[in-house]
Amino acid sequence: MKATYKKYILNFKNPSGTSRGILTTKETWFLLLDDGQKKGIGECGILRGLSHDDRPDYEEKLQWTCANIHLGKDQLWEALLDFPSIQFGVEMAFQSLASENPFLLFPSAFTEHQKSIPINGLVWMGDEAFMKAQIEEKLAQGFNCIKLKIGAIDFQKELDLLHYIRQNFDVSTIEIRVDANGAFNSSNAFDKLCQLTGSELHSVEQPIAKNQHDRMSELCKITPIPIALDEELIGVVNFEEKEKLLLKIKPQYIILKPSFVGGFRGTNEWISLAEKYKIGWWITSALESNVGLNAISQWTFLKQNPMPQGLGTGSLYTNNFDCPLQVSNGQLWYSNELNWNCDLI
């Protein structure tokens, strides 16, 4: 079997803001397999400054992976513990190669266009007018769960935006999640959580930066709003360490990005622990192209989690690949009437 890789730069239609800065491009890598009869594709998507495997030897490790592809999916997964996005790319590529259609990895009622996946509508950080316009757009599109990224503009203005939603839509109509991306500091986090209570939020994602385990544990005990861990999970690669982290912090929820936590196998480890300790969870994409999002969405449907998932679509980019995924009324559908336009394989 031959394995190669290709770098691909995704360009945002509009600069997209988080508390860590503005994104204009997204780097991703594709792992391509060819056994002489069939081809497979996997996406290794990293976010610079955030992914555990954002390191100088990333491309070197991709070269090593291609040279050792004969080891197979499971042995490679074990050897790539510190490269979770490559773990995901390897799993995906092997599943793609084994499938009749390289883009139909996990056939189900979802891929037959019989059932959909509920998702949240994502509102990016920006000035007040920009965020308000996005909120109105998501509501008009039929979403009943909205996720707002907060922490980049004046906190009072963010509270006003949340109050604006609640003045028009009660909690039974719209579920609101907020993602602070670690923007609160440990001393004011509880105060800010208390101020957020008036908006009847579903959850607050990563209120303080990762690796403050004592403080995060304390916040999860006393918080008036459920806390979801996200960045906290990045870089925790051993099963024992994952269990130790959850037992220490005891969050209400965890959020799982396969590209960040070791692909499907790594995500399954987190899910098994979350269910063992009665912690809620949902799955989120990590700004992959439609190639990676397609695989994550098909796999996520099999998990049968009824909560809205964080699976956006590729509408963020100017140079994404056309695919069957589409959003309608806050649901992600796989439309068999739409075709792939991907010249990578």
N, C-alpha and C positions, 0 to 999 in steps of 0.2 A: 504493500500500500504506500502511496505517495502522499505526503502532507506538506503543504505550503501555507504561507500566511500573507496577508495584505493589509496595509494601513489605509484607513479611510477617515477623512475629516468631514464631520457633519457641520453644516452652517445653520445657525439659528436664524429664523425669519426676523425675529425681534430680539434684541439683547434681553436675557432673562436673569433676573436678580435673585440672589439668595443673600443671607447674612454674611456669607464668605466672599461676596463680590458678584460682578456681572459676568455672565457667560455669553460669549459670541460664537464660539466653536466648541465642538465635542469630538475628542479623539477616540476612535475605536479601531479594533483590529479583527480581521476575519481569518479563521482557521479553516482551510480548505482540504478535504480528503478526497482521494481518487483511488479506487481499488481496481481500476481497469474496466469495470462494468458500470459502476454507479459512483455518484459524487455526493459528498456531504459538506455542510457548512455550519460553522459555529461562530458566535460572536464573543469576542473578549473585550468587553467595554469597561474602560477605566475613567474615573473622574480625577483629574490632576488636583492634588492637594487634599483629597478625601479618601480615595481608595487605598486599602492596605498595601496593594502591590504597585503603587505609584513610586517606582524606584528606578535608578539608572540602568539596571540590568534587565529591564522588562523585555526588551526586544531580544536580548540574548537568551532569555528563558523561553521565549517563543521559538527561537531557532533550535534550542535543546529539545523542546517538545516535539517539533516536527522530525528531528533526527531520531527520536525515541518513540515514535508513534506506535511501533511494533509492540511496545509494552502493554498496550490496551488501555481502555478507559479507567478501570479500577486502580491499576498500579500507577498510572499517571496521576490520578486524583490524589493518591497518598503522597506522591513525590512533589506535588505542587501546593502543599498546604499554605505556603506563604504567598501564593498567587491565585487568590480566589476567582478572579475574572477569567484566568486561563483554565482553571478547573471547570468553570461553567462552559467556556468555549469548547473544551474537549468533550464534556458530556453531551452537549448539544450537537457537535459535529458527528459523533459516533451514532447518536440517535437518528440524525438526519440521513447518514449513510445507510443505516439499516431500514429506512422507510422506503416505501414505493415511490413516494413523492418527497423530495428533500426538504420541502417546507411543511409537510403534513406529518408532524412528529408524534402527536398523541391524538389519534382519531377519537371522536366523542360526539355527543349531541351538540356540543359547541361548534365543532368543525363542520357539522352537518346543517348548521344554521337553524337548529331546533331550539336551542337555549342560549342565553346570553350571560354575561358576567356583570353584576352591578359594580360601578366604579365611582370614585370621587372626581369632582371637577376641580382642577388645580388652578389656584389664583396666585400668580407670581408677585414677588415684591416689586414695588415701584412707588411713584408718588401717589397721593391720595386719589387723584382723578383717574389715573391708570388702573389702580386696583379696584376702584368702584365700577369702572367700565367693564372690567373682567368679571366681577361678581354678577353684574346685570346680564352679561352675556351667558354665563353658566346657568343662571336661573332660567333665562329664556330658552336655553337648550334642553331644559327638562331635568337637570341634575337635582337629586334630592339629598346629596351629600357633597359638601364643598370643603376643600382644604385650602386654607390660606397660609402662606409663608409670612411670618411676622418677624420683627426684630431689626428691620433695616431703616424704618422711618420712625418718626416720633410716636412713642407708645400710646399717647392719648389719641392720636389720629387713628391708630390701629384699633383702639377700643371703640372709637366712634364708628369705624367701618363695621365692626361686629354688631354694634347696637343698631346700625342702619339695617342690617340683615334681619335682626330679631324684631325690629319694629314692623317689618313687613311680612315676616314668615316665622311662625312659631316652631318650637322644637319638634313637633310631630310632622311638620311639613319639610323642614330643612335640617339636616344634621351638619353641624359645623365642627371641623377638625382644624387645629392650628399647629403649625410646625415652626418652632423657634430656632431650629438648627443650632442649638447651644448658645443663643444670643443673650440670655439672662445671666447675670453673675450670681454667684452662690449666695451673696448677702441679700440681694433684692428679689430673688426668684420667688420666694413664698408670697411676698407682697404682691408681685405681679400676677401670680396665680389667683390670689384672692380678688384682685381687680377684674380678672377675666370671668369670674363666676357669674356675673350678671348676664352674660351672653349665652348661658346654658350650653356650654361646649361639650362635645363628645369626648375630646381628649386633647392633651397638649403634648406634642412630640418634642423630645429632647430639649427640655427647658434650659438646662445648663450644659456646658461642654463636657465631653466624655472624660473618663478617668478621674472623676471626683466621686468615687463609689460611696464613701461615707455620707456625703451631702445628698447625693441622689437617693440613697436608701432612706434617709431621713425625710426628704421631700415626698417620696412615694408613700410613706407612712401617714403624713399629715396633710397631703394635698387635698384641696376641695374639688379638684378636677382630675380625672384619671390621667396618668402619665404613660406615654409610650416611648420606649427606647428605640433608637435608630442608629445613630453614629456610635453609640455605646457598644454595639455588637461587632463593629468593624475591627478586624485584627484578632478577634478571639476565635482561634482556629481549632483548638483541641476540645473534644467533647466534655472532658472533665472541667476545663476552664469555663465552658459555656454554662454548665450546671452550677458551678461555684458563683458565677456572676449573677445568675437569676436568683439563687438562694440569698445572696448578699443584698441585692437591691430590691427584689420583690416588686417589680413594676406591675402596673395593671395590664399593659399591652407591650408586645414587641412588634416591630415592623421589619419585614424581611425582604432584602434585595438580593436575589440569587447571584448577581454579578459581584456583590460585595461580601457574601458570606459562604462562598464555596459551592455555588451552583445548586442543583436540585438536591444532591446528597447533603450538602451543608445546611440547606434550608430545612430539609426533613429532620436533621438532628435538632435544630432549634424548635421546630414544631413539636417534636416528641417530648422535649423538656417543658415547653410551655403548657402542653396539655397535662403533663404529669403534675405540674404545680398550679394548674387552673389559672393560667395567664392567657389573656386573649391575644390573637395575632392576626395580621393580614400581610399580604404580599404586595410589593411595590416594584415597579420597574425603575431603572436607574439611568434614564435618558438614553437607552439603547436605540439603535436604528430599528426599523420595523422587522428586521431579520431576528434580532434578539427578542424584541417585544412579542413577536409571533410565538416563539418557543415558550416564553414565560407565560403567556396568556393561555396557551393550550394546556400546559402543565398545571397552572393554577386552577383551571376549571375542574380538573380531576380531584382537587383537594376538597371541593364542595363546601367551601367556607361561605356562609350566606352574607357576611359583612361586605360592604363596598370595598373593593380592592383598589390599590393605587396604580392602575394600569392606564397610563396615558396613551395617546396615539402619536404617530409620527408627524402630526401636523405642525410640530415646532420647527421643523427643518425645511430648508429650500431644496436640499438634494437627497432626500430620503428615497426609499424604494417603494413603489406602489405595491400594495398588498391587500388581501381580503378583509383586513380589520377595519371596522368603522364603528362610530359611536352614534347611538340614537337614544334620546330620552334618558341619558345617564347610564346607559347600558353598553357594554362592548359586545359587538356582534362579529361573527366570522361569515362574511357574505360570499357565497360560492359564485355569485355573479361577477365579482371583482377578481382580476388576475394579478399575478406577480409580475413585476418588471424589475428584475434583478439580474444583471449581467455578470455577476461574480462567479457563478457556476454554470 
